[in-house]
């Protein structure tokens, strides 16, 4: 029998009918109220490393577990794996990297993005409940990757949570217009609360085999309660639509056929910049869609013996309350001039903050670095080997 839960939020009441599962829900999720007229609740993941600080060990466990569930059902050579911006770009890359470690053959990773890259073809689709509905899935940059993208038999779609599946259906239908050879779709998430009717509609309209993979599932219903003080709050989260290619260094938007590895001296160059030894953990922060370098650095530091937590900034506005204990707001570092946020930050808990970013240093980043007394870690991909990367460290 499903377990029934009701969570009171400032914007209404979230009702969950939770199917049986092995992992306690409280280890996976918290809850919060979104600043949005389209969907007023948020499932706050405790393993994603977005709105909560999370240990790299726990994040990598989730990647490996989800990857193994996908591979156990059969993934042929030449599959395409897609992580959903912005929240699940790190999760998507992590599951892809774990699948590569587990032996998947010839897989290609892409992530959706909200940034304009002029000169590149793309599939456009919408996430109807999102605070920013324009998404782009760019065709891979390299010709052999583009050919694989247009001929793949298996598509693996990865998001942190699913409430209806409608975004994925829009993406599948858009993808099928350019790849009629698609035979199988995996829909992978940490939790899945899509209604059985929504699942059936997706499967029927997709017209291909669909496999659902997650840790916990059930059905949710939100009971809205109008609150003028909250419902009338608006925050501009839409970018300026200008090309951002000159600011972007993370390669996930244009195709990756293998996980990245740090150049040999990367971690060694960071150590002299760290504050004096301290039992508190290091906090490694990613920025927006570029959060994979933070989890990669966090894991490397963890394996080197450091206590580490990983988290990421976001453009998603959330009300303080429930599982959002603190809200830190600042200007974004992608020249959009829009608010970005970091949630549940308590600097007193950490030995040092390391801010990973793909964009060049700018006033917005410098403001954060000074406010947090943080180390800058700018990501760069090797120009000679597309699988090697490094971080340029400094203390502005």
N, C-alpha and C positions, 0 to 999 in steps of 0.2 A: 504494500500500500504506500502511496506517496506520503511524504511528510509535509505538512502544511506549515508555512512560516509567513508571518506578516511583519514587515519592517516599516516603522513610522519615519517618514522623512519630512522636512519642512515644506516640501511641495506636494505631498500626498502620501499614500500608503502603497508599498510594494508587496504584492502577495505572490508567494512561491509555492508551487506543488513540486516537491523535490523527490525525484526517483531514488531508490536505494543506490548506494555507491560505497566504495571502500575508503575514500578520502573524506574526512570530516569537512563539511562546507566551510566552517569557520577558519580552516587552514588555507583555503583557497580564496575566499571572498570576504570583503566588507561591502558597505553600501553608502551612498551619498546622493545628494540632490544636485542635478545639473542646472547650470544657468542656460536654459534653452526652452523655447516654446514648443519644440517638436518632441522632445523626449526629456522628461524632467527627473529622471533617476539615472544613477550610474552604478554599475557593478565594479567595485574597487578591488582589483586583483591583489592578492598578497604574495604572488609568485612571479608576477610580470616584470617588476622593477620599473614601474611607471609612476603611480601615485603613492606607492609605499616603497621605502628602502628595503631591498631584499639581498640576501647573500648570493654571490655567484654560484655557490654549490647547489643551492635550491633551484635557481634558474636553469642550470645545466641539467639537473635531474629532470625537470619538466620537459626540456627539449628532447632528451634521450628517450623518455617514456613515450611521448607523443610520436616521435619518429619510429620507434619500434612497433607501435600499434599500426601505423601506416604500412610499414614494410611487411608486417605479418599478413596483410591482406593482399599483397602482391602489387609491386610497382615495376613496370617494365623499364627497359633502357630508354633514355631520352625524355624523361618526365620533366614537367615545368612546375616549379614551386613558387607561390606568390604570397608575400606577406603584405598585410593591409595597413596602409598609412592612416594616422601616424602611430597609433597606439601599438600595433602589432608588428611593426617593422623589425624590431629586435627579436621578438618571438619567432617571426617567420624565418629570419636568417638563422637563428639558433636551431630551429627544427631542421632546416635544410643542412646545416653544418653537422648536426648529429646524425642525420640520415647518411651523409657522405662518410662519416666515421664508421657507420654500421654497414657500409658496403654498397649503397645504392649506385647504380651505374649510369653515367652520362646525364646527371640531373642538372637543370638550369634554374637559377634563382633570380627572381625579380621582385621588386616591391612597388606598390602603387605610390603615388606622390601627389601633393597639391601644388607642386612647383612647375612653372612653365620652362620647358627646355626647347628653345627655338631650333628648328632644323631637324627635329626628330618626329617621326610618325607615332601616333598613339591611339589607344582605345579610350574613349571617354565614357564615364558612367557616373551614377550618383549614389550617395548613401543618404537615403531620404531623411533619416532621423538625426543626421549629423549637424553640428553647428556650422560646418563648411562643406557644401555638397559637391563641389567640383573636384573630381579625382581624375588622374591620368595614369594609364598603364602604358608606358612607352615600349615600343618595339626594341628588342635588344640591339645594341650598337654593332656588334661584330656580325658579319654575314652568316657565318656558320651557326651562331646563336639565333639569329633571325629565322633561318630556315628551320631550326628545331622548334622554335616558338610557333611557327605556322604549320607544323606537321605533328606535334606531340599527340600521342594517344591518351596520355594521363596528365591530369591537371590536379595539383595539390594546393588548395586555398586555405590560408592560415589567418585566423583572427583570434583576439583574446576571448571574446564572448559572442554568442549569437542569440538574438532575441526574436528575430523573425526569419532570417535567411534571405530577405529580399535584396539586400546589397549583393550578396553572392549570386543570386539568380540574374541580376542585371549584368554582372560581370561575365557569367557563363554565357549568356545570350550574346553579349558583345563579342566575346572570344570566338564563339561558334560561327560568327559571320566571316571571320578570317581563317578559321581552322575547322573545316567540316569533318576532319578525320578524328576528332575527339571521341573517345570511347568510355572514359571513366573519370569521375571527379571525386576527390577526397575533400571533405569539408572538415577542417581540423580546428579545434578551439579548446581552451582550457575548460570552459563550461558552455553548455548549449541549452538555452531555454526557449527554443523555437517550438511553437505549437505543432502537434502532429499534422494538422491541416496545412500549415505553412510548409512543413517538410514534404508532405505529399505533393503539394503544388509545385515546389521546386523540382522534385524528382520527375514529375510528369512533364513539366515545361522544358526541363533540360533534355529529356529524351535520351539520356545515357545513364549508365550505372553510377549511382551516387552512394558513397560510403561516408558515414558520419563518425568522427573520432573526437572524443573528449574525455575529461576526467569525471565530471558530474553533469547530470542533465535533469530536466524537468520542464515545467511550464510556468511562465510568469504573467501576472496581470497587474497593471498600475491603476490605482484609484486616485485620480487627480483631485486636489483640494486647492482652490484658488487662493493665493496669498499675494495681495497687491504689492507688498514690500519686496517680494522676491520675483514674482512673475513679470513685473515691469522693468526689471533690470535687464539691460542689453549691453553686450560687449562686442565690439567689432573684431571678428576673427577671420575676416576675409582678406587675403593678400591683395597686392596691387596689380597682379596679373602680368608683371614684367618678367622677362627672362631671367632666371636665377642661375644659369649654367656656370657662370664665372665664380659663383659662391659655393658650388657643390663639389665635394671631393669623394663622398661615399659612393662606391660603384653599383650599389644594389639597384638603382633606378634604371640602369641600362644593361643589366645582365651579368651574372657571375656563374661560372661553371665549376667552381671549387671554393671551399672556405679560405679565408685569408689567414696568413700567419704573420707574426711580428718579425721584423728584422732583428738580427741577433742582439744588437746593443740597445734595443728600445727600452726595456725595463731597467737596465743598468744606468741609463742616463737620467732616469727619474729619481733614483734613490738618494742622491745628494741633496735634492730639493725638499725632501720630506722633513717635516718638523721632528723634533727630538722624539725618541722612542716613548710610546704612550700606549696603555692598554686599550684605549678606545679604538674603534675601527676607522679605517679610511672610508670616505664617501666618494665614490666615482660617479660623476654625473654625465649623462648623455644630453643631447639637445634635440628636441623635436623628433623628426624622422630619422635622425642620425644617432641612434642609441646603441647600435651594435658595437662600435669601438669601445664604449664604456664597459659593456659586459665582457668584451674580450680582454681589456686591460684589468678589470676587476678579477677575472678568473686567473690571469697570469700572476697578479699580486697575491691572490689567495694561495695558489700553488707554491709561491715563494715563501709562504709562512705568515703573511699579513692577515689580520682581521679586516674584512672588507664588506661594505654594503654598496649596492648599485641602484641608481635611480635615474630618472630623466625629466627634463623640463617638458612642457607641453603647451599647446595653444588652447587646450580644452578648458573652459571656465567652469568651476565647480563651487557651490556654496560651502562655506565652512560649516561643519557639523557632522554628526554620525562618525564615519571613519575618516573624515578629513579634519584633522585637529588644528592645522595651521595652513594659511594661504600666503604665499610670497609671489608678488606680481612685479613684472619688469618688462622692458621692451625687447622684442624679438631680435635675433642676430642675423636675419635674412633680408634686411632692408625693406620689410613690409610695414614697419611702424605700428605693429599691432601688439597687444599684450601677450606675454607668455607667463607661465605659472610654474611654481614648484610647490608641491604639497607635502605636508607633514615634516617639514624641515625643522630640526632642532640642532643648531650648530654645536651646542654644548655636548652632544652625544658623540662627536667625531674628533679624531686626532687631526685630520686634514681633509680638505675638499680638493678634488682634482676634477676640473671641468673639461670634458672632451668635446671638441667642436670641429666641424669640417670647414666652417667659414673663416676667412681671415679675421684677425683681431679688429674690433670696431668699438665704438663708444658703449654700445649696449653690453658687449662682453666684458669690456674693461670695468664697467660699473659693477657687474656681478663679481668679477674676480677680486676687486678691491673690497666689496662689501663682505664677501665670504673669506677674504684672505686666502684665496684659492690658487692652485697651480693651473696654468693653462696647458692643455694637451691638444695641440692641433693635429688632426688626422691628415695623413698624406699617403696616397697609393704610389708604389714604386713605378716610375715611368718606363722601366725596362722589364719588369716582371709583374704582371697583373695580379699575382697571388701574394705578393709581399707588400707590407704596409709598415708605416712607422708613425710615431707621435713626436711632435716637436714641443718640448717642455720649456716653460718659462714661468717666472714669478713677476708679473708686471708691478 
